[in-house]
Amino acid sequence: MEKLYQYLWKHRMFGREMSVDGLRVRILSPGVLNNGAGPDFQAARLLVGDTVWAGNIEIHVKASDWFRHHHDTDPAYDNVILHVVAIDDMKVRRRDGSLIPQILVTFPEKFFHIYSSLADNINSVRCASYLKTLPDLAVTDWVETLTVERMQTKAMRIIETARQAGGDWEQACFITLARALGFGINSVPFEMTARSLPLKYIRRHGDNLLQIEALLFGQAGMLDTSIHIFDEYYQLLCREYFFLARKYGLRPLRNDIWKYARTRPQNFPHRRIAVLARALYRDFSIIGDLLAFQGDEEALRDLFRWKLEGYWLTHSDFDVETHGVAETLGAASLDLLLINFASPFIYAYSGEHGNPEKAERAFDIWHGLAPERNMFMRQWEAAGIKCRDAGQSQALLHLRREYCDKNRCLECRWGCFMLRDTVTPHSRMLGKVNGL
């Protein structure tokens, strides 16, 4: 039932205006649904009176579920700005004792009549029953368009990052690589860490791996001298970071931004940060190597086979030994770096520097890689849409996130085909789509 209320909030079916403690509240943005650990919706924006509030939203059927789910002891919930409940059986407070604004919502009556047809498809392909009747041309044409749209979306993020860095493409490369090493679940924390740490500071210590690690772990908010007091390596990192942070005027991020749910120990962010440190060690000049791509994906993978050594060959976390862990990223991780970092960066950099031919090679990387295997791809496959390469899986991922999840059916070519069939019957050959 809680997922149903999340759905109603996400699509603003409770209305755009409401009242909290006598104040009028307008929903400027419901936020982004969080499927991992932490509050239900992140980066929401509310207009309360004349003040804009920005933060997270938590939704429960009963207000008392806040304590049943142990949110009262979890620092990740300290920045919740609104508690949305169906049953107002108690008030809730943050760890510091401050009262969290709470609003009681009611089930929209008209929603009941359409829910039965959508309830089973909230987290799947809603138009699955129709997709198998689409003509092959309608499928492939839209997927090709979405592949380009996906690449452009990723490239625009990189270009904007470079602009924010004052045109420093090396800094933009560092930030983009860090984000890619987050592999989805920790992409934002990795990006925040990289943005908080100018690359020029790292380069001043480029020949000292320990100091690079100290800068990264410290900025990530993972160093605290009061813990792991018997871990010599950890305490050494703390001392190095304390010195460097004072030298450069650095302030660390909060530690609770990192997510560990559904993450195997060998994929913990600590190891990924250690990999990033290896990438930055000695000389970070990967842009030239990326632009030299001539169609050899294996040579491109070699750029990212950074080898861990010492402490991180036997640890998944500070003070936690894990033996038998690979010293380099696995094959699947390497391919994800090619998909999410190498290809978009080549496209963005080459396009901005007037080299469209080089930019087009970015698509060769996607089309030369196997399609991704994840929950979304399995849902599309069950609906009759199969992929033959990573470019097509990226297109379908883009379709799901940017169209399906945002109810943009009127802007989707497949949606237009479906709607046209309901108002203008016509005869055409229908064929089951077995693949792209």
Salt bridges, closest charged atoms under 4 A:
GLU17 OE2 - ARG26 NE 3.27
GLU58 OE2 - HIS60 NE2 3.16
GLU58 OE2 - HIS71 NE2 3.17
ASP65 OD1 - ARG68 NE 3.10
ASP78 OD2 - ARG95 NH2 2.78
ASP88 OD2 - LYS91 NZ 3.79
ASP141 OD2 - ARG413 NH1 2.46
GLU149 OE2 - HIS398 NE2 2.92
GLU170 OE1 - ARG203 NH2 3.46
GLU191 OE1 - ARG157 NH1 3.62
GLU191 OE1 - ARG179 NH1 2.57
GLU191 OE2 - ARG195 NE 2.88
ASP256 OD2 - ARG254 NH2 2.52
GLU298 OE1 - ARG301 NH1 2.94
GLU298 OE2 - ARG305 NH2 2.79
ASP302 OD1 - ARG305 NH1 2.24
GLU309 OE1 - ARG278 NH1 3.46
ASP317 OD1 - HIS270 NE2 2.94
ASP319 OD2 - HIS228 ND1 3.49
GLU321 OE1 - HIS323 NE2 3.08
GLU327 OE2 - LYS307 NZ 3.94
ASP335 OD1 - ARG301 NE 2.72
GLU352 OE1 - ARG163 NH2 3.90
GLU381 OE1 - ARG373 NH1 3.27
ASP389 OD2 - HIS367 ND1 3.25
ASP389 OD2 - ARG388 NE 3.96
GLU402 OE1 - LYS406 NZ 2.81
ASP405 OD1 - ARG400 NE 2.95
GLU411 OE1 - ARG408 NH2 2.90
ASP421 OD1 - HIS426 NE2 3.50
ASP421 OD2 - ARG428 NH2 2.98
